[in-house]
Amino acid sequence: MDQAIQKMKNEPKALTTVEKDQTMAVHKLVEAIQLLSQPPQEQKQQEQEQQQAQQQNQGASQAQNNQQARQTDMRHLLQSVRDREAQRRRDKRQRGTAGYAPVEKDW
């Protein structure tokens, strides 16, 4: 240890170069940390793809819901048409039998 202290005292120029190297190393470490803290381009692309997939799934769900609503509306419409037709036939039968009273033959 004493020898290291002696060498350091004898070589003050070496200390300044070490200090410069340390400063440079600190700057490089800061740059590396910044690069690591930022998400890489691939990760950004994956996140965008996931968002697009979610949006497509939501769009598909909405389309499916819309299609189900249209089918329900069509069923209701068809049922109302059937109901009106059944009512029309009932009315026609009632008019057909109510208009004529059976009579005896007079000849």
C-alpha positions in Angstrom: 0.0 0.0 0.0 2.8 2.3 0.8 4.3 1.7 -2.5 1.1 2.7 -4.2 1.0 5.9 -2.2 4.6 6.6 -3.2 3.9 6.1 -6.8 0.9 8.4 -6.7 3.0 11.1 -5.1 5.7 10.7 -7.7 3.3 10.7 -10.7 0.8 13.6 -10.3 0.3 13.7 -14.1 -1.1 10.1 -14.0 -3.8 11.3 -11.6 -5.1 13.9 -14.0 -5.3 11.4 -16.8 -7.1 9.0 -14.5 -9.5 11.7 -13.5 -10.2 12.5 -17.2 -10.8 8.8 -17.9 -13.2 8.5 -14.9 -15.1 11.6 -16.1 -15.4 10.1 -19.6 -16.5 6.7 -18.1 -19.2 8.5 -16.1 -20.5 10.2 -19.2 -20.5 6.9 -21.1 -22.5 5.3 -18.2 -25.0 8.2 -18.2 -25.5 7.7 -22.0 -25.9 3.9 -21.5 -28.5 4.4 -18.8 -30.4 6.8 -21.0 -30.4 4.3 -23.8 -31.6 1.5 -21.5 -34.3 3.7 -19.9 -35.8 4.5 -23.3 -37.9 1.7 -24.8 -36.3 0.2 -27.9 -37.9 0.7 -31.3 -39.0 -3.0 -31.4 -40.8 -2.6 -28.1 -42.6 0.5 -29.5 -43.6 -1.4 -32.6 -45.0 -4.3 -30.5 -47.0 -1.9 -28.4 -48.4 -0.3 -31.5 -49.3 -3.7 -33.0 -51.0 -4.7 -29.7 -53.0 -1.5 -29.7 -54.0 -2.1 -33.3 -55.1 -5.6 -32.5 -57.1 -4.4 -29.6 -58.8 -1.8 -31.8 -59.6 -4.4 -34.4 -61.0 -6.7 -31.7 -63.2 -3.9 -30.4 -64.3 -3.1 -34.0 -65.1 -6.8 -34.6 -67.1 -6.9 -31.3 -69.0 -3.8 -32.3 -69.7 -5.2 -35.7 -70.9 -8.4 -34.2 -73.2 -6.5 -31.7 -74.5 -4.4 -34.6 -75.2 -7.6 -36.6 -77.0 -9.1 -33.7 -79.1 -6.0 -33.2 -80.0 -6.0 -36.9 -81.0 -9.7 -36.7 -83.2 -8.9 -33.7 -84.8 -6.0 -35.5 -85.4 -8.2 -38.5 -87.0 -10.9 -36.4 -89.3 -8.3 -34.7 -90.3 -7.0 -38.2 -91.0 -10.5 -39.5 -93.1 -11.3 -36.4 -95.1 -8.1 -36.8 -95.8 -9.0 -40.5 -96.9 -12.4 -39.5 -99.2 -11.0 -36.8 -100.8 -8.5 -39.2 -101.3 -11.3 -41.8 -102.9 -13.5 -39.2 -105.2 -10.7 -38.1 -106.2 -10.0 -41.7 -107.1 -13.6 -42.2 -109.2 -13.7 -39.0 -111.0 -10.5 -40.1 -111.6 -11.9 -43.6 -113.1 -15.1 -42.1 -115.4 -13.1 -39.9 -116.6 -10.9 -42.7 -117.1 -13.9 -45.0 -119.5 -15.7 -42.6 -121.1 -12.7 -41.0 -122.3 -11.2 -44.3 -124.5 -14.1 -45.4 -127.3 -15.7 -43.4 -128.5 -19.1 -44.5 -132.0 -19.1 -46.0 -134.4 -21.8 -47.1 -134.9 -22.5 -50.7 -138.0 -21.0 -52.0 -138.4 -22.9 -55.2 
